[in-house]
Amino acid sequence: METFAKILSVAIGGAAGATARYLITISPLANLFEKFPFPTFFINITGSFLIGFLLVLLTDKFTTNGNLRLAVLVGFLGAFTTFSTFELEIFDLVRERYFAIAFLYFSLSVLVGFAGILAGVWLAKKF
């Protein structure tokens, strides 16, 4: 039953995060700049800030239920932006002084991720 509660917490948080993301992409922010994808930029930067801020609040500053942390950090922010998780993982590597691994992870994620998009577009056009 405890596992089901955790899954449900992530699912509820995820639904809220996905909805928040969608609402931002259809808000007036979507047309703020002509070509710059400002809604995604805003979501990624806001999510990065929130995961750092809420991680400290929900683990160090306040006694909270583990399911609440899962709902907010994994569910909401995971659906809102995976960029925040990526940033947190880099932060953890740097904090542990794994600078080379952090740099490699950062670089490969951006470069290989972009290559993945190019490959996916190329493959889809072949169909």
PyRosetta script that sets phi, psi and omega in degrees:
from pyrosetta import init, pose_from_sequence

init()
pose = pose_from_sequence("METFAKILSVAIGGAAGATARYLITISPLANLFEKFPFPTFFINITGSFLIGFLLVLLTDKFTTNGNLRLAVLVGFLGAFTTFSTFELEIFDLVRERYFAIAFLYFSLSVLVGFAGILAGVWLAKKF")
pose.set_psi(1, -33.7)
pose.set_omega(1, 179.2)
pose.set_phi(2, -64.6)
pose.set_psi(2, -39.7)
pose.set_omega(2, 178.3)
pose.set_phi(3, -63.4)
pose.set_psi(3, -41.1)
pose.set_omega(3, 178.4)
pose.set_phi(4, -62.2)
pose.set_psi(4, -40.4)
pose.set_omega(4, 178.8)
pose.set_phi(5, -63.4)
pose.set_psi(5, -38.5)
pose.set_omega(5, 178.2)
pose.set_phi(6, -66.3)
pose.set_psi(6, -45.6)
pose.set_omega(6, 179.1)
pose.set_phi(7, -61.6)
pose.set_psi(7, -43.8)
pose.set_omega(7, 178.8)
pose.set_phi(8, -63.0)
pose.set_psi(8, -39.1)
pose.set_omega(8, 177.8)
pose.set_phi(9, -61.5)
pose.set_psi(9, -45.7)
pose.set_omega(9, 179.1)
pose.set_phi(10, -64.8)
pose.set_psi(10, -40.9)
pose.set_omega(10, -178.9)
pose.set_phi(11, -64.1)
pose.set_psi(11, -44.4)
pose.set_omega(11, 179.8)
pose.set_phi(12, -65.6)
pose.set_psi(12, -46.1)
pose.set_omega(12, 177.3)
pose.set_phi(13, -61.9)
pose.set_psi(13, -40.7)
pose.set_omega(13, 179.2)
pose.set_phi(14, -63.1)
pose.set_psi(14, -41.3)
pose.set_omega(14, 178.0)
pose.set_phi(15, -62.5)
pose.set_psi(15, -41.5)
pose.set_omega(15, 179.1)
pose.set_phi(16, -67.2)
pose.set_psi(16, -40.9)
pose.set_omega(16, 179.6)
pose.set_phi(17, -66.0)
pose.set_psi(17, -42.2)
pose.set_omega(17, 178.9)
pose.set_phi(18, -65.3)
pose.set_psi(18, -39.2)
pose.set_omega(18, 178.2)
pose.set_phi(19, -65.5)
pose.set_psi(19, -43.6)
pose.set_omega(19, 179.0)
pose.set_phi(20, -61.3)
pose.set_psi(20, -42.4)
pose.set_omega(20, 179.1)
pose.set_phi(21, -60.8)
pose.set_psi(21, -46.8)
pose.set_omega(21, -179.4)
pose.set_phi(22, -62.4)
pose.set_psi(22, -43.6)
pose.set_omega(22, -179.4)
pose.set_phi(23, -61.4)
pose.set_psi(23, -36.8)
pose.set_omega(23, 178.3)
pose.set_phi(24, -68.9)
pose.set_psi(24, -37.8)
pose.set_omega(24, -178.4)
pose.set_phi(25, -70.3)
pose.set_psi(25, -20.7)
pose.set_omega(25, 177.6)
pose.set_phi(26, -103.5)
pose.set_psi(26, 4.2)
pose.set_omega(26, 179.9)
pose.set_phi(27, -79.4)
pose.set_psi(27, 174.5)
pose.set_omega(27, 175.2)
pose.set_phi(28, -58.2)
pose.set_psi(28, -18.2)
pose.set_omega(28, 176.5)
pose.set_phi(29, -60.2)
pose.set_psi(29, -28.2)
pose.set_omega(29, -176.2)
pose.set_phi(30, -60.2)
pose.set_psi(30, -28.4)
pose.set_omega(30, -176.9)
pose.set_phi(31, -112.8)
pose.set_psi(31, 19.0)
pose.set_omega(31, -176.4)
pose.set_phi(32, -64.4)
pose.set_psi(32, -42.2)
pose.set_omega(32, 177.8)
pose.set_phi(33, -124.3)
pose.set_psi(33, 150.1)
pose.set_omega(33, -172.1)
pose.set_phi(34, -60.9)
pose.set_psi(34, -58.1)
pose.set_omega(34, -175.1)
pose.set_phi(35, -110.7)
pose.set_psi(35, -24.6)
pose.set_omega(35, -176.5)
pose.set_phi(36, -67.6)
pose.set_psi(36, 127.1)
pose.set_omega(36, -178.3)
pose.set_phi(37, -75.9)
pose.set_psi(37, 70.8)
pose.set_omega(37, -173.2)
pose.set_phi(38, -61.3)
pose.set_psi(38, -40.9)
pose.set_omega(38, 179.6)
pose.set_phi(39, -57.3)
pose.set_psi(39, -44.6)
pose.set_omega(39, 179.3)
pose.set_phi(40, -66.6)
pose.set_psi(40, -42.2)
pose.set_omega(40, 176.8)
pose.set_phi(41, -58.6)
pose.set_psi(41, -47.4)
pose.set_omega(41, 179.3)
pose.set_phi(42, -60.0)
pose.set_psi(42, -45.0)
pose.set_omega(42, 179.8)
pose.set_phi(43, -61.9)
pose.set_psi(43, -46.7)
pose.set_omega(43, -177.9)
pose.set_phi(44, -65.5)
pose.set_psi(44, -42.5)
pose.set_omega(44, -179.7)
pose.set_phi(45, -70.8)
pose.set_psi(45, -43.7)
pose.set_omega(45, 178.1)
pose.set_phi(46, -62.4)
pose.set_psi(46, -43.6)
pose.set_omega(46, 178.9)
pose.set_phi(47, -63.2)
pose.set_psi(47, -39.0)
pose.set_omega(47, 178.0)
pose.set_phi(48, -64.0)
pose.set_psi(48, -43.8)
pose.set_omega(48, 177.2)
pose.set_phi(49, -62.2)
pose.set_psi(49, -47.8)
pose.set_omega(49, -176.2)
pose.set_phi(50, -63.6)
pose.set_psi(50, -38.6)
pose.set_omega(50, -178.8)
pose.set_phi(51, -67.5)
pose.set_psi(51, -36.7)
pose.set_omega(51, 176.0)
pose.set_phi(52, -69.0)
pose.set_psi(52, -46.5)
pose.set_omega(52, -178.3)
pose.set_phi(53, -63.9)
pose.set_psi(53, -49.3)
pose.set_omega(53, -176.3)
pose.set_phi(54, -73.8)
pose.set_psi(54, -29.2)
pose.set_omega(54, 175.8)
pose.set_phi(55, -58.7)
pose.set_psi(55, -46.6)
pose.set_omega(55, 179.6)
pose.set_phi(56, -68.3)
pose.set_psi(56, -46.5)
pose.set_omega(56, -178.7)
pose.set_phi(57, -61.4)
pose.set_psi(57, -45.9)
pose.set_omega(57, -173.5)
pose.set_phi(58, -82.9)
pose.set_psi(58, -10.2)
pose.set_omega(58, 178.0)
pose.set_phi(59, -115.1)
pose.set_psi(59, -36.9)
pose.set_omega(59, -174.7)
pose.set_phi(60, -103.6)
pose.set_psi(60, -38.4)
pose.set_omega(60, -171.0)
pose.set_phi(61, -90.3)
pose.set_psi(61, -34.8)
pose.set_omega(61, -176.4)
pose.set_phi(62, -128.2)
pose.set_psi(62, 146.7)
pose.set_omega(62, 173.2)
pose.set_phi(63, -84.0)
pose.set_psi(63, 114.9)
pose.set_omega(63, -178.3)
pose.set_phi(64, -128.5)
pose.set_psi(64, 159.8)
pose.set_omega(64, 176.5)
pose.set_phi(65, -68.4)
pose.set_psi(65, 139.0)
pose.set_omega(65, 178.8)
pose.set_phi(66, -58.9)
pose.set_psi(66, -32.9)
pose.set_omega(66, 179.2)
pose.set_phi(67, -68.4)
pose.set_psi(67, -32.6)
pose.set_omega(67, 176.8)
pose.set_phi(68, -66.3)
pose.set_psi(68, -43.6)
pose.set_omega(68, 177.0)
pose.set_phi(69, -60.2)
pose.set_psi(69, -43.0)
pose.set_omega(69, 177.9)
pose.set_phi(70, -62.6)
pose.set_psi(70, -43.3)
pose.set_omega(70, -179.1)
pose.set_phi(71, -62.0)
pose.set_psi(71, -41.9)
pose.set_omega(71, -175.5)
pose.set_phi(72, -82.5)
pose.set_psi(72, -53.4)
pose.set_omega(72, -172.6)
pose.set_phi(73, -76.6)
pose.set_psi(73, -42.8)
pose.set_omega(73, -178.1)
pose.set_phi(74, -89.8)
pose.set_psi(74, -50.3)
pose.set_omega(74, -176.4)
pose.set_phi(75, -71.1)
pose.set_psi(75, -66.7)
pose.set_omega(75, -175.1)
pose.set_phi(76, -61.9)
pose.set_psi(76, -56.9)
pose.set_omega(76, -175.7)
pose.set_phi(77, -71.1)
pose.set_psi(77, -29.2)
pose.set_omega(77, 176.0)
pose.set_phi(78, -65.1)
pose.set_psi(78, -38.8)
pose.set_omega(78, 177.6)
pose.set_phi(79, -81.5)
pose.set_psi(79, -33.3)
pose.set_omega(79, 179.8)
pose.set_phi(80, -65.8)
pose.set_psi(80, -46.0)
pose.set_omega(80, 178.1)
pose.set_phi(81, -163.0)
pose.set_psi(81, 130.2)
pose.set_omega(81, 171.9)
pose.set_phi(82, -82.2)
pose.set_psi(82, -13.0)
pose.set_omega(82, 178.8)
pose.set_phi(83, -60.5)
pose.set_psi(83, -36.2)
pose.set_omega(83, -179.7)
pose.set_phi(84, -64.8)
pose.set_psi(84, -38.2)
pose.set_omega(84, 177.1)
pose.set_phi(85, -66.0)
pose.set_psi(85, -42.8)
pose.set_omega(85, 176.4)
pose.set_phi(86, -56.8)
pose.set_psi(86, -47.5)
pose.set_omega(86, 179.4)
pose.set_phi(87, -63.2)
pose.set_psi(87, -40.5)
pose.set_omega(87, 179.8)
pose.set_phi(88, -64.6)
pose.set_psi(88, -39.8)
pose.set_omega(88, 179.3)
pose.set_phi(89, -64.6)
pose.set_psi(89, -39.4)
pose.set_omega(89, 176.2)
pose.set_phi(90, -64.8)
pose.set_psi(90, -42.8)
pose.set_omega(90, 177.7)
pose.set_phi(91, -57.7)
pose.set_psi(91, -45.3)
pose.set_omega(91, 179.8)
pose.set_phi(92, -62.1)
pose.set_psi(92, -41.7)
pose.set_omega(92, 178.4)
pose.set_phi(93, -63.7)
pose.set_psi(93, -42.6)
pose.set_omega(93, 178.8)
pose.set_phi(94, -66.2)
pose.set_psi(94, -43.1)
pose.set_omega(94, 179.5)
pose.set_phi(95, -59.6)
pose.set_psi(95, -36.4)
pose.set_omega(95, 178.1)
pose.set_phi(96, -83.9)
pose.set_psi(96, 3.8)
pose.set_omega(96, 176.3)
pose.set_phi(97, 68.8)
pose.set_psi(97, 29.0)
pose.set_omega(97, 173.5)
pose.set_phi(98, -94.8)
pose.set_psi(98, 64.0)
pose.set_omega(98, -172.5)
pose.set_phi(99, -62.4)
pose.set_psi(99, -43.3)
pose.set_omega(99, -178.6)
pose.set_phi(100, -64.7)
pose.set_psi(100, -42.2)
pose.set_omega(100, 179.2)
pose.set_phi(101, -66.7)
pose.set_psi(101, -40.3)
pose.set_omega(101, 178.3)
pose.set_phi(102, -60.9)
pose.set_psi(102, -45.7)
pose.set_omega(102, 179.5)
pose.set_phi(103, -64.4)
pose.set_psi(103, -42.8)
pose.set_omega(103, 179.0)
pose.set_phi(104, -62.8)
pose.set_psi(104, -46.3)
pose.set_omega(104, 179.5)
pose.set_phi(105, -60.7)
pose.set_psi(105, -46.6)
pose.set_omega(105, 178.8)
pose.set_phi(106, -59.2)
pose.set_psi(106, -53.1)
pose.set_omega(106, -176.0)
pose.set_phi(107, -62.9)
pose.set_psi(107, -49.0)
pose.set_omega(107, -179.0)
pose.set_phi(108, -64.9)
pose.set_psi(108, -38.3)
pose.set_omega(108, -179.8)
pose.set_phi(109, -61.1)
pose.set_psi(109, -44.4)
pose.set_omega(109, -179.3)
pose.set_phi(110, -70.5)
pose.set_psi(110, -50.6)
pose.set_omega(110, -175.1)
pose.set_phi(111, -70.3)
pose.set_psi(111, -47.5)
pose.set_omega(111, -179.2)
pose.set_phi(112, -71.6)
pose.set_psi(112, -34.3)
pose.set_omega(112, 175.3)
pose.set_phi(113, -60.8)
pose.set_psi(113, -43.2)
pose.set_omega(113, 178.3)
pose.set_phi(114, -67.0)
pose.set_psi(114, -39.8)
pose.set_omega(114, 176.4)
pose.set_phi(115, -62.0)
pose.set_psi(115, -36.4)
pose.set_omega(115, 176.8)
pose.set_phi(116, -61.9)
pose.set_psi(116, -41.3)
pose.set_omega(116, 177.0)
pose.set_phi(117, -62.8)
pose.set_psi(117, -47.4)
pose.set_omega(117, 179.2)
pose.set_phi(118, -59.3)
pose.set_psi(118, -43.3)
pose.set_omega(118, 179.7)
pose.set_phi(119, -65.6)
pose.set_psi(119, -41.2)
pose.set_omega(119, 178.6)
pose.set_phi(120, -63.6)
pose.set_psi(120, -43.6)
pose.set_omega(120, 177.3)
pose.set_phi(121, -62.1)
pose.set_psi(121, -46.9)
pose.set_omega(121, 179.6)
pose.set_phi(122, -58.3)
pose.set_psi(122, -47.2)
pose.set_omega(122, -178.8)
pose.set_phi(123, -65.5)
pose.set_psi(123, -42.4)
pose.set_omega(123, -179.6)
pose.set_phi(124, -63.7)
pose.set_psi(124, -33.9)
pose.set_omega(124, 179.0)
pose.set_phi(125, -70.3)
pose.set_psi(125, -20.0)
pose.set_omega(125, 178.9)
pose.set_phi(126, -75.7)
pose.set_psi(126, -18.7)
pose.set_omega(126, -179.3)
pose.set_phi(127, -81.4)
pose.dump_pdb("model.pdb")
